[in-house]
Amino acid sequence: MMGIELCEAPRATDDDLCLAHTQSYVQAVSEGRLSDAEIREIGFPWSAAMVERSRRSSGATLAAAQMAKKDFVSANLAGGTHHAYANKGSGFCVFNDAAITALRLKSQGYKQVLVIDLDVHQGNGTASILQEHPEIFTFSMHGEKNFPFRKEASSLDLGLPDACDDETYLRLLADSLSQIEELWIPDFVIYLAGADPHEGDRLGRLKLSMTGMAKRDQMVFDFCHHWRTPCVIAMAGGYGLNIETTVEVHAQTINLAYQHYLRCMEIPA
């Protein structure tokens, strides 16, 4: 696509990771010293390649956030690993890129960072890590009966019933964004754009159409445009019955992000 630059993901350093994770956990992951129980909770086996991939996934969100400062929007084609806690991984998440990036932005002087997590699973790890940071507002809109079965307290949580459709979802999202605006005018947005609320997802249990998913993304981008707020996107989950469907949902998000970029930069589409 014209105007989109694809960059290699940089590798997050120990200092980057320790913004959100304990040093002992980072070392255990890096050196392959996780227990069998810890590996089972993550959900896939340890390997040097797994460590490298996890570091680069977090590094990509950090790098994308820096690019969003000048371009208004940038995306990590991975990331959204929101189940990782400070001292453990969980749910196929090793390091929590959203929490790491939020805390890096805080250290750079951003005073009102907003995490919008629209993956179908609650961002429990993100909520846990960021609970003690009043400069960061966490919003999670997720399936109430879906994983994780023990939820954490985000700044704002909205649990959805199974089979939630476009009309209900979009109305509740609009209400939530309005509620956030009354409390929090963000100076930076981290958006977890999970593909798994789509009706074709085998783990999502919601019923959003492709059109509904597009309207969801556009609502977030309109929110950011209204406040002239930089936005970094992480792709988060997607488990389509057909992998092509998940790719289509993610590609649609990137296309809408590009249109958002043109709008913010006042470039004719």
CORRA-V786799 format. One record per residue. N is the residue number from 0. RES is the residue in three letters. PHI is phi in whole degrees, 0 to 359 (NA if undefined). PSI is psi in whole degrees, 0 to 359 (999 if undefined). Layout:
BEGIN
N:RES:PHI:PSI
N:RES:PHI:PSI
END
This chain:
BEGIN
0:MET:NA:133
1:MET:300:136
2:GLY:90:353
3:ILE:256:126
4:GLU:254:128
5:LEU:258:121
6:CYS:243:149
7:GLU:292:138
8:ALA:289:128
9:PRO:284:166
10:ARG:265:121
11:ALA:295:137
12:THR:276:171
13:ASP:301:320
14:ASP:298:320
15:ASP:300:308
16:LEU:296:325
17:CYS:283:358
18:LEU:299:324
19:ALA:242:344
20:HIS:239:155
21:THR:289:149
22:GLN:299:322
23:SER:296:322
24:TYR:291:315
25:VAL:301:318
26:GLN:293:320
27:ALA:297:319
28:VAL:295:311
29:SER:296:325
30:GLU:262:3
31:GLY:70:36
32:ARG:251:21
33:LEU:289:146
34:SER:286:165
35:ASP:301:321
36:ALA:295:320
37:GLU:294:322
38:ILE:292:320
39:ARG:298:322
40:GLU:292:325
41:ILE:294:315
42:GLY:109:355
43:PHE:214:159
44:PRO:289:155
45:TRP:286:143
46:SER:201:162
47:ALA:299:324
48:ALA:294:323
49:MET:297:318
50:VAL:297:314
51:GLU:298:315
52:ARG:298:318
53:SER:293:320
54:ARG:296:317
55:ARG:288:328
56:SER:297:316
57:SER:290:320
58:GLY:298:326
59:ALA:293:321
60:THR:292:320
61:LEU:301:314
62:ALA:293:320
63:ALA:297:324
64:ALA:298:320
65:GLN:295:322
66:MET:290:326
67:ALA:294:337
68:LYS:299:328
69:LYS:255:335
70:ASP:254:1
71:PHE:74:329
72:VAL:211:142
73:SER:206:159
74:ALA:224:146
75:ASN:260:124
76:LEU:283:8
77:ALA:227:216
78:GLY:76:193
79:GLY:75:30
80:THR:273:71
81:HIS:272:1
82:HIS:267:351
83:ALA:285:130
84:TYR:267:177
85:ALA:300:324
86:ASN:240:13
87:LYS:195:157
88:GLY:264:166
89:SER:193:152
90:GLY:54:45
91:PHE:68:21
92:CYS:239:126
93:VAL:260:304
94:PHE:240:145
95:ASN:266:95
96:ASP:294:327
97:ALA:294:315
98:ALA:294:318
99:ILE:301:313
100:THR:293:319
101:ALA:301:317
102:LEU:287:328
103:ARG:294:317
104:LEU:297:319
105:LYS:302:316
106:SER:293:340
107:GLN:267:5
108:GLY:104:0
109:TYR:287:130
110:LYS:254:346
111:GLN:218:76
112:VAL:275:137
113:LEU:240:125
114:VAL:259:117
115:ILE:255:109
116:ASP:250:105
117:LEU:249:20
118:ASP:297:150
119:VAL:290:344
120:HIS:257:139
121:GLN:300:142
122:GLY:279:69
123:ASN:294:318
124:GLY:295:318
125:THR:299:313
126:ALA:301:316
127:SER:296:313
128:ILE:294:322
129:LEU:263:3
130:GLN:302:328
131:GLU:265:18
132:HIS:237:93
133:PRO:293:347
134:GLU:281:355
135:ILE:236:126
136:PHE:254:126
137:THR:250:127
138:PHE:237:124
139:SER:234:125
140:MET:243:116
141:HIS:207:168
142:GLY:290:121
143:GLU:297:324
144:LYS:263:5
145:ASN:268:172
146:PHE:301:144
147:PRO:281:146
148:PHE:281:341
149:ARG:252:108
150:LYS:273:154
151:GLU:258:169
152:ALA:265:107
153:SER:281:173
154:SER:300:323
155:LEU:215:124
156:ASP:242:141
157:LEU:226:107
158:GLY:272:132
159:LEU:254:148
160:PRO:285:155
161:ASP:305:148
162:ALA:69:19
163:CYS:301:131
164:ASP:260:180
165:ASP:305:308
166:GLU:301:312
167:THR:294:314
168:TYR:301:310
169:LEU:292:325
170:ARG:296:315
171:LEU:292:324
172:LEU:294:316
173:ALA:300:316
174:ASP:298:319
175:SER:293:317
176:LEU:295:323
177:SER:295:320
178:GLN:296:319
179:ILE:297:318
180:GLU:300:330
181:GLU:288:340
182:LEU:250:334
183:TRP:206:110
184:ILE:263:105
185:PRO:287:149
186:ASP:255:358
187:PHE:198:138
188:VAL:242:132
189:ILE:251:118
190:TYR:247:116
191:LEU:266:105
192:ALA:261:63
193:GLY:303:140
194:ALA:275:352
195:ASP:282:352
196:PRO:288:351
197:HIS:295:146
198:GLU:297:340
199:GLY:268:10
200:ASP:271:135
201:ARG:280:347
202:LEU:246:351
203:GLY:284:317
204:ARG:70:6
205:LEU:257:176
206:LYS:229:45
207:LEU:280:135
208:SER:280:173
209:MET:298:322
210:THR:295:318
211:GLY:298:320
212:MET:296:320
213:ALA:296:317
214:LYS:295:323
215:ARG:303:307
216:ASP:300:317
217:GLN:297:325
218:MET:299:319
219:VAL:293:316
220:PHE:293:324
221:ASP:297:320
222:PHE:301:313
223:CYS:295:320
224:HIS:294:320
225:HIS:302:319
226:TRP:263:4
227:ARG:52:46
228:THR:257:128
229:PRO:301:147
230:CYS:225:126
231:VAL:250:135
232:ILE:251:135
233:ALA:242:143
234:MET:281:333
235:ALA:58:213
236:GLY:276:164
237:GLY:178:119
238:TYR:223:56
239:GLY:298:145
240:LEU:304:326
241:ASN:241:124
242:ILE:302:330
243:GLU:299:328
244:THR:294:315
245:THR:298:317
246:VAL:299:318
247:GLU:297:318
248:VAL:296:312
249:HIS:297:318
250:ALA:296:323
251:GLN:298:318
252:THR:300:315
253:ILE:294:320
254:ASN:297:317
255:LEU:293:325
256:ALA:297:321
257:TYR:295:318
258:GLN:297:323
259:HIS:297:318
260:TYR:301:312
261:LEU:300:319
262:ARG:295:315
263:CYS:294:324
264:MET:273:358
265:GLU:57:47
266:ILE:254:129
267:PRO:300:136
268:ALA:290:999
END
